[in-house]
Amino acid sequence: MCESNVYLKENDTERLIMENVAAITPAGNNSFLLRGLLGERMEITGIIEEINLMGHKIILKAL
């Protein structure tokens, strides 16, 4: 599987916001649309801090 978990980093603390994310699309103004494996959708505001493809982990930093 190629899905990743997305975390939001605030005050040096990472919080899991969505599991099994299959796609991330820029939605403008530092926001991203996350789409899950089963069709879940979530829009989140932040900037990309790290993408670890081998670890299936994406970290967005809160603004």
Secondary structure as UniProt FT lines:
FT   STRAND          4..10
FT   TURN            11..12
FT   STRAND          13..28
FT   TURN            29..30
FT   STRAND          31..36
FT   TURN            37..38
FT   STRAND          41..45
FT   STRAND          47..52
FT   TURN            53..56
FT   STRAND          57..61
//
